[in-house]
Structures are given as C-alpha cells and as structure tokens.
C-alpha cells in the first residue's frame, strides 16, 4: 500500500512539473505568433485578419489594419474578406455533392453540359477539377469588364487550349468557372444559392456568401492594390461572371468552422473526401486543393491560396497535426508567405521576424561567385545586377553575401562560401523560414 501511495505521489509531482511546461509551451507559441504578426504590420503594412488553431484551441486570432482607408475603419475578427481562389474548394465540394447524389459523374464530358464548347468531348469533370483539362488560366480581363453572362461565355470559348486535355497540368480559372455553370445547370439553382443551402448553412457559416454587384454586405472590407505611389482602389469586378474560381467572401472564424467540417461527414462522405484530397498530377492538385505542396514543412498539408486585385488569402490544414492557419488580406499583403511563417511557428520551428531591409553598395564583381543553379533556383548576373530566376526578380544587396528580393522583402538569399572563397550553397529565407540549398554540380 505504501509503495502504491509513493507511486501516486510521484505521478502527482510529475504532473505538476509537466503541466506548467505544456501551458508555457502553448503560450510561447501564441506569443511568438503575435510577435511575428506585429512585425508584419510594422514592417510590411499587413492589413487583414489571421487565425491559427491547434486541436481546436486558438493560438492567435486577431485583426490588423483598415477595412476602409477613407473612413479609417479598422478590420475586426468578423470582417468579411473576398477569398479569391480559396473559393475553388467550395466549387469542388458542390460538384462532389452532386456526384454523391448521382446527378453527375466525374467521367461526364463537358459536351454533356456545353455541347458547343471547343474540344468538349475530350474534357471531363475530373479534368476540370484537377487542372488537367488544358483550359487557359484566363479571366482577368473578363472579370473587370461590364460584359454580360452570355458574352462572357462567348469570349471564354475563343481562348485556345494550353495543351491536349488530360496530357499535362496547368492551373485554370476557366475550368472552375465552367464547373460553377455546370452546378447551376444540374441543380437548377444559382451558384450562390446552391452553396448557401448545401454548404454554408449546414456548416453554420453565417458570415459567408457569394458576392454580387448589388447587395450591401455588412462588415465587408474594401480592397486596395499596392503601387509604387501607394495604395489605390481595386478596379471594378463583375461578380456576375467572376464565379467558381472566385466570388466567395468569408471570415477567419467561418473558415475555421469549414476546416472542422472537413474532418466530419456532414458535407461530404469519406469516399468523396478521399477523391478531393488525392493528388492527381506532378503538381499535387486534388479537387479544389493542393495536397502536400512544397511549402508543407514536411507535414501532411491540404491547402490553397488566392490572390486577385487587392485580395490575398491563404488556407492551410495540417491534418495530422490538427493545425489550421488562415490569413486574409485586403491590401495585397503576401498572405501565402505569412501563412508559411505562421505555420512554421505553430509547428515550433525557428522563424526569423520580419525586419527592414536597406540596400548597400558593394562591388558587383563579387556576383560572379554567386552565379549558378541552386536546386531549382538559378542566379543570374545581367548588366552588373543579380537576379533570381529571371530579370523580373532583381536581388538587392543588404550586405556582401545577403540579398533581398525587390518584389518581396520577406524573401532573402544568403550566399555561403567555404574557406577557399567558393560559394557552394545558399540560405533561402521565405517568410522568416530558412532553408539551405546546395549549389548544383555540373
């Protein structure tokens, strides 16, 4: 009895010792997440909302910046943001619901719904969902025009295929626009109505819907584009035609409800979710999601990002770790990069805080040492300047060995030299997350 009592006391002591450590560990992660985001605000002028959860517990939920620049109205946690291409997962879900009800087949051809569309006999629903249809990216010019629905379809039909359907992979907004129109044809309901009845209401997403050009939506953030002269209003967007690949607006809290619903069977059966979360190409596209992309930190990740005229969004589900990270921005802040940094912190990896980068003058002859291929990255020297992959991404020196990308200060490259002065590797930093890449040997 005495021995049992001693074991019991020892267990109690162990719990007392471990418990503060567990609490401190979670608090430490939350503190680091908050510090990281505050730096994103101060250094990169982030505007939007962020939510990070683990096992359903909130690690960070906060709003930053302004929803309306003219009236100086701040973003709040329940501010609604356009989701851009994060919309695609809802389109894919709606299609799979129709498949589950027997109203569609993934092997159905586009010609069944749009017999006049070019090569429609060669394109299947599966191809549209998995970005293997060969249809063009498209849509930017159509989306900001005042064109009507019929005229938009006529213009889309004129866009040439990128490749023979089913032979390659290329991301296509056109494909998801056509999926939205197929949802309407098969269900007999408008895309917005079908999503509301069959997804948003069932999940309890009361602050989520599909945009149009008439409705007044409370607490919806205005969007702003970044220019060299400062922020400007985003252009007019024609929401009558900009659907399927875009169109849904939501809040971080509603997206957390959606993330949780995807673990259950209320919206999709286990069989349909398996189809959705299976990668179908070398680029790992599933249906409405990308599966285990290169930015997964070595953990199981189901994700999608979005960006369109002022809107930048990121949606990340680390399903084995039960970590959810979403970042919504209304001023073109790099949400995908921020989401990458936040995910690393949540996974308790070391992350560098954003900081101000300042250009310094150095002797450009040293650039000759740096030129070459490092993994999939090529460093180029052209007219005394250093470039990252192409002439659109100049590298600006902040020291003799460290450079930041002109298009994104949160992405840096540091050249590592051995004792003989030969550069044989680089440290790539993206959103504060470091990666060492060795120079390719010819």
N, C-alpha and C positions, 0 to 999 in steps of 0.2 A: 504493500500500500504506500509506504514511504517512497519507494522508487517511482511509482506512478505519479505521486504528488510532485516529486522533483522534476520529472519529465514535463508535467503540466506547467510548472513554474518556468522551466527553461523555454517552453513553447511561447508562454506569455511574454517573456523577456525578448525572445526573437521577434515576435510580432511588434512589440514596442520599438525595437531597434529598426526593423524594416519599414514600418508604416510611415514614419516621417520621411524616409528616403524615397518611397514611392510618391508621396504627396509632393515632396520637394522636386522630384524629377519632373512631374507633370507641370508644376508651377514654373519650373525653369524653362521648359519648352514653351509655355504660354508667354513668359517674359521675353524669351528670345524672338518669338513670332512678333510680338508687339514692337520690340526694338527694330526689327527688320522692316516692318511696315512704316514705322515712324521715319526711318531713314529714306524709304521710298518716297514718302511725302516730301520731306525736306530737300532731298537731292534731285529727285526725278518728277516732282509735282504730281504724284499719283492722285487721281480722283476716282472714287468708286467705293465699292464695299467688298469685304473679304470675310470668308467663313472657313475655319479649319476645325474639324471634329475628329475624335478618335473614340471608337466604340460608343458612339452617340453622345459623348461628352464634349462640350465646346471648349476648344483650346484658344481660339480667337474668333471674335465676331465683332466687327467694327466698321464704321463708315468714315470716309475721308473726303475732303474736297467739297466741291459745289455741284449741286444738281441744276442750278440755274445761275450762270455767271452774271447776267444783267441785274438780277434781284438779290444776288449774294445769298441764295438759299442753299443751305448745307445738305449734303447727302445724309441719309439716315439708313439704319439697317433695313428698313422696309421700303426703301426707294426701289422703284422698278427700273430695270435696265433692258434694253434690247439685247438679245442673246447672240445675234448673228448666226454663225454656223453651228452653234450648240443646239440650234433648232433641229438640225438633221436627226438627232436621236429620237425626237418626238414623231417626226415623219416616219422614221423606220419602225417605231413602235406601232403606229397606227396601221401601217402596211401588214405587220405581223399579226395584229389583232384580226384583220380581215382574212389573212391566211388561216388563222386558227378557227375562224368561223366558217371556213370553207367557201368563202366568197372570192378568193384569189388563190393563185398558186405561184410559188416563186419561179416556176418554169414558164409561166404565161409570158407571151411575147408582147412587146409594145404595140404591135399591129392590132392586137385584140381591142385596144382602147383608142389608139390613134393610127388607123389604117393608112392615113395619108402621110405619115412621118417617114422621111427617108431611112432606108435600111431597117425599118421597124420589125421585119420578120427575123432579123438577126440579133435583136436586143431583148433580153429577158428582164423580169423584175429583179432577179438575183443580181444581174449585171448593174442595174441602176443603183441598187442598194450598196454594192461593194466597190463602186467606182471602176468597174471593168468594162463599161459599155462603149468606151471610145468617144462619148459625147464631150463637147468642149467645156472648159471651165465656165466661160461666158458670163453674161448677166449684168455686168457693171453699168454699161450704157443704157440698157433697157430699164434697169431698176431706178435710175434717176430721170427717166423721161416721163412724159404725161400720156404715154401710149396706153390704149385700152387692152383688155384681156385678149381679144381675138387678134389684134395687130401684133401683140407681143408673141403669141404663138407662131404667127406667120414669120416673124423675124427670127425666132429661135430655129425654125425649120431650115432656114438658109445657112445656118452655121455648120461648117464642114466637120466631119468626124476627125478626131486626132489619130485614130488607128482602127483597125478592123475589130468590131465588137468581140470581146472575150479573149483577146490575144495579149493584152497588156493591162496596166493600171494607170489611171490618171484621174485626179480629183475633179469632180464635175458638179457644179451648181445646177447646170441644166438638168442633169439626171434627177436630182431631188425636187426640182420644180415640177418635172413630169410626174414624179411619184405623188406629189400633192394633188395634181389634177386627176390622177388615177383614183386616189382616195375619194375625191368628190364624185367621180363617175360611178364608182362601185357602190358607195354608201348612199348616194343621192342627197348628201348634205355638204354644206360649205366646209372647207378645210378647218376653219376656225371653230365651227360648231362641233365637228366630229372630235377634234382634240379636246374641247371643253367637256363634252359629255363622257368620253371614253377614257380620258387620261386625267385632266386637271381636277375635275370634280371627284373622281374616285380616289385620287391621292390626297385630296384636301388642299390643293394648291390654289388658294383663294386670291392670290395676288399675281396670277399668271394668265396670260391670254395671247391672242394673235393681234398684232397691230393692224389698223386701217387708217385711212386718211380723214376720217370723220369723227370718231369717238374721242371724247375727252377722258383721259385716263389719269386718275389722281395719283400723285406722288411718283410720276414717271419722269426720270431725268432727261434733260435736254442733252444732246450730244455735240461735241466740239472737236474739230480737226486741228491738228498741230501744223503750223507753218513756221518758216524762218522768222516771220514777223510777229508770231504769237498765235493764239487760238482764234479760230473763226467758226461760224456755224457750219454744221454739216449741210450738204445740199439736200434739196427735196428728194424724198424717196417715195416711190409709187408702190404702196403696200398692197395694191390690188394684184400686182403681178410678182412682187418680191416675196414669194411664199415657198415653203417646202424646204429650201436650203437656208432660209432666214425667215423672220417675221414674228417669232415668239418673243415675248418680254416676260421677265420674272424677277424674283428677289432671291438673295442668297438663302434665306430661310426656306422658301418654297423648293429651291433646288436641293436642299438637304432632305426634305420630305421625299422628293423624287429619288434621290440616291437610296434612301432607306427602302422605298417601294420596290426598287430593282432587286433587292435581296429576297423579296417575297413573291407570291404568285397572284396578287390582286390584279395586276395589269397584264402580265404575260406568264404563260406556263413555263415550267422548267425547260421543256423542249424548245419553245420559241426563244427563250433567253440564250440557250446554247447556240442556236443559229445566229443570234445577234452578236454574241461575244466570241465567235470563231473568226480568226484571221483568214482571209481568202486570197491574199496576194503577198508578194515580197514586201509590200509596204504596210502589211498588217492591218488592212482595213477590214472591219467587220461590217455590221449594218448600223450606220449612224454613229459608230465609234471607231477609234483606232485602238488596237489591242497590243499591249506591251510595246509602246513606241520607244525610240532610243533614249528618251528622257525619263525612263521609269525607275532610275536609281537601282536597278537590279531587283525590283519588287514587282509583283503582279499589279498591272495598272490597266484600267479601262478609262479612256479619256477622249476629249475633243475640245479644241479651241475654236474661237471665232473672231473675226475682225471685219468691220465694214463701216467706213465713213464715221469716224469718231468713236465707234464701239469696239472694244477689245474684251474678250471673255475667255475664261479657262475653267474647265470642268474635269476634275480628276478623282477617280475612285481606286484607291489601293485596297483591293478587295480582300487580300489575305491579312493585311494589317488593320482592316476596318478603319482606314483613314480617308477622310473626304476633304478635298481642298477646292474651293471655287473662288474665283476673282472676277469681278465685273467692273468695267471701267467705262466712263462716258467722255474721256478726253484722250483716247488713243494711247493710254499708258500700256506698257508691254505686259499684259495680264498673263500671257503664257510663260514669260520669263519669271515674273513674280511668283506664279504658281509653282514653278520649278524650284525656286528658292524656298518657299514656304513648305513644300513637300519634303525637301531635304531636312529642314529644321524639325518637322514633325516626326521624321524618321531618325532624329537625333544624329544627323550628320553635321560636320563642321561647315559653316557658311559664313562668308565674308559679308559684312554690312556694306550697302551702297555708300559711295563716297564721291566727292567732287573730283573730276579728272581735269588736269591742266596740261596743256601742250608745252613741251620743252623743245628747244632747238638742239639737234645732235647732228653729227657728221653722217650724212646719208650713205657714205661708202661702206659703213658697217652693215648696211642692209644686205650686201652680197652674201654675208654669212647666213642670213636668215631665209633666203630664197629656197624653195623646195616644197616637197609634199610631206605632210604630216597626217597619216591616216587618210581621211577623205578630204582634208583641207589642203589647198595649195596657196602658198605665199608667193606673191608676185612683186617684182620691182619694175616700175614703169616711170620713166622721166624723173628719177630721183625720189619717187614716193613708193610706199609699201602698201600692198593691197591684199585683202582676204578673199580669195577665190576669184574675184573679178573687179573691174575698175569702178564698180558702183559701191564697193565696200572698202574705203580707204582706212588704213590703220594710222592713228595719230600717236606719236611718241609722248609718253609721260616720263620716260627715263631711257637709258641706252638700251635696255632689254625689254621694257614693258610698254605695250601699246593698247589703246582702246579703240573700238570701232566707232567711226564717225556717225554711223546710223543708230548706234545703241551703246551708250556708255556703260551699261551693265554687262557688256561682253568685252573681255580683255584677253590679251595673249601675251605671255611672257616667255622669252626665248632663254633656254638653259644651255650653257656652254660647259664643256668639260675642261680639264686642266690645260689642255693644249689650245683652248680657244675655239674649238669646233662646236657648232650648235647641233646637238643631236636629239633634242626633244623640246616640247613647249608645254606650258601650263595654260590651259584654256579655262577661263572663268566665265560662267554664264549665270546671271542672277545670284552671284556670290558663291556658286558651287564650282569647285576646282576639279579639273581632270588633266592628267598627264598623258600626252600623246607623243610617241616616239617618231622621229623622222624616218621616212621610208628609205630603205636601202635599195639602190638601183641594181 
